[in-house]
Amino acid sequence: MLVAGLVVSACAARPASNAEITGSSTNPAAPAITASEGVSTTTPASTKGTSTGSAEVQKAAEASLITLTDVPAGFTTSAPSSSDSTNPLLGVAECAPYQEAIKAGDESTAKAEASFKNTATDEIDNKVEVYGDSQVVTGQADLLADPGFPACLVAGFRSGLKSGMPEGSSITVKVTKADVASAAELGVDSAAAFTFGIEVLTAEGRSVKLTIEVVGLTYGRATSELTTTTQGPTPIDLGATVQAAANKLKANAPT
């Protein structure tokens, strides 16, 4: 679920119940959500996995995860907490051209996850999924590279935030394509990244800022999704971690 994971991961990090979504206190009718351009096509101590395929496929998914040695200093392993929420991109008008690929992305045969946190409550998560057909993975990569897809992400994020926000809060969200090393440089089939810049203004006037970056890699029949969450406007530098994820995906993903 590489594609939907972009929005699920971002929505899961929002301040948590029941809020009207607004762009500002002076324009309560429309969230200030924008999209812009830039894509390039050891076992962890704390992981979680599910499989509807063979044990070998599940092992391949788990072996493709990053480990503590792959993340920046100061992080420790933590228990992964994945969401079982309905795919937020399904049924969204802006995502109508992509529904077939989005649904196919939900049909992985194996999944493994790892999570890491530091004392500043920053978080790095890695999810690897394996599919029965490499064409599904190719479809996910094509979707992330589509110039119209950011608008789908924006709408999906907006849909995912319709519930679960603090009462009286307003939210501003910007979704942009982020810089990532090219697929050729990383040694994988495709690479893409998006940044979610989020600011929530509470009813009491307190501002909460989050920056979420999601990097999606594909190789063979597998996808690897790296998600970072941090307070403030600056994403966590994942250069070396992205390369480590790419190396492990290439070494272990079924083809």
N, C-alpha and C positions, 0 to 999 in steps of 0.2 A: 504494500500500500504506500509506495514511495510518494506518489502525487498527493493523495489525501493527507499523508503524514505531515506535509508541509504546513497545512492548516490546523490539523489536529494538535500538533506539537505547539504551535503558536497559541492556539486558543487555551490549551491546558495550562499555560503559564500566566494567564491573566489573573488579576486580583479577583478573589472570589467574594451577589445574588440578587436577581431581579432588577435590572436597570434599563432605562430607556437609553438607546444608543444615540448619541448626538456628537456632532463635530465640535461644537463650542456652546457656551451658554447663550450666545446671541443667535445661534442657528440650530435649534433643536430638531429640525426636520431631516437633516442630512449629515451623516458621519463624514468627517474629513479624511477620506481614504483615497490614496492616490497610488498609481503604479508607474514605474519607469523602467529603462532598459539595462543588458550585458551578460550573456551566458556563454559557456564553453562546453561546445559539445565534447604458547603460553595460554591458557584458558583464563578468562577474567574471574576475579574473585567474587563478583556479584553480577550474575546474568540471569535472564529468564528466557525460556524458549517454548515454542509450541510447534507441533508438526502434524500434518496430515499425510506426509510422505514417509520415505524410508528413514531408518536410523542414520544411514550414511549421509543423507541429505541434511538431516538436522545437525549432525556433527559438522558438516561443511559450513552451515550457517553460523554455528557457534565459533568455529575456528576463524571465521572472517571478521569477528568483532575486534575492535581495538581493546587494549588493556591499559592498566595504570601507567605502564612505562611509556605509553604513546601520548599521554595528555600533559599539559603544562604542569610545572611544579606547584605544589600546594593543594592539589586535588586528591581526594580519597575515593574509594569505591563506595557506592550506595545502592540501595535496592531499586531496580527499575520500576517505574510506575506507568504502564501503558494505559491508554484510554480505550474503552470498548464502545465509545460513542458512535452513533451513526455517521457514516461518511458525510462530512459537511458540504461536499461538492456535488452530491447527488441532488437532482431536482432544482438546482440553481440555474436561473435563466442564462446567465453569462457563461455557464459551463456546458450548455446544451450541445455545442459541437464536439465536446470531449467526453461525453457520457460513456461511450463504449470502452475507451481506454481507462477511464476512471474505475469503472466496474471491474474490468479485468485486473486492475491493480490490487483489488481486494482478495484475489484468489490465489494467494501464495500457498505453497505446500510445506514450507518450514519457515520459522521465524525465531530470531534470537536477539536479545537486547542486553545492553550494558549501560551503566549510569555512573557518573562521577560528580562530586560536589566539593566546594572549598568553603572556608570559614566565612567568606563574603556572600555565601548563598548563591554563587554562580553555579551553573550546572552544564555538564556536557553529557549528551546521550547519544548512543549509537544503536541503530536498529538494522539488522540484516534480514532480508527476505529472499527466499528461493522460489522460483516458479517452475512449472512443468514444461513451459514452452518459452524459448528465448525471444519469440516474437512479442510476447507480452512485455518483456523487459525493454525491447526496442521501442515499443509503443509508449512506454513510460518516458523514455529518453526523448523521443520526438515531441511528446507533449510538453515537457519542461523547456524545450528549445523553441516552442511555438511563440511568436511575438505577441499573440493575443492571449496567452495563458495568464499573464499577471492580472488581467481584469477578472478572470475566473477566480484566482486566489483571493483577490480583494473581496469579491462577492461572497465567497465561501467563508472567509474570516468574519465578515459582517453577519452572515447567517449564524455562525457558531457563537457569536457574542450576544445574540438576542436574549439569552437567559444566562444567569450565573454572575451577573455584574452587581456590585453593591448599589443599593437603591439611591437614586439621585446622582449617580456618577455620569460623567461625560467622557468620551474616549476619542482620541485622534490616532489614526493608524496610517502608516505609510509602508507600502510593500514595494521593494525595488529588487531588481536583479543585482546580485553581488559579484565581485571579482572572485574567480577561482582559477587555479592552474588548469591548463587545457587538458583534455582527455589524453592527448598524445604525451604530454609531459608527465602525467600521472600514471600512464600505462594501462588505462582502462578504456572501456568502450565509449563512455560519455561522462560528462561532469557538468553540473549546474548548481547555482547557489542563489538563494533569495534572503533578503534581510527584512524583518518586520520591525519597524520602529513604532513603539506603542507608548502613549502617554494617557494616563487615566487621571481625571480631576474628580476627587470625591466631593460629596455634598458639603463636607466641612472645609473645602478649599485646599485640601492636601493633594499634591501632585505626585504621582507614581510613574516612573519611566522604566520601561523594559526594552531591551534590544535582543531580538531573537534572530539567529542566523541558521539557516538550514542548507546543508550541502548534500546533494544527491549524486551518487556514483552508480554506474552500472557496469557489469562485466558478465559475459556469458548469460546464465539464467538467474543471476542474482542482482539485487540492489543493496546499497549500503547508504543509510541516511544518518548524517551527523547533525545534531541540533545543539546549539549553545544558547543559554539564557543568562543574561546579566542585567543588573540594574544600571541605568545610565545610558548614554548614547553610543558608547563604543563597544563593538563586538569583541569577543575573545579571539585572540590571534590563534588560528588553527592550522597554520601552514604546514607544520611538521606532522600534525595529527591527521590532516587530510591525506598526506602522502602515505602515512602508516596504514590508514584505512584502505587506501587504494592498493597498496602492496598485499595486504591480507586478503582483500577481495579477489585479486588476480590469482593469488596462490591457492585459494581454497574453493572459489565458486565453481559449481558444476557448469559445464558447457554443453 
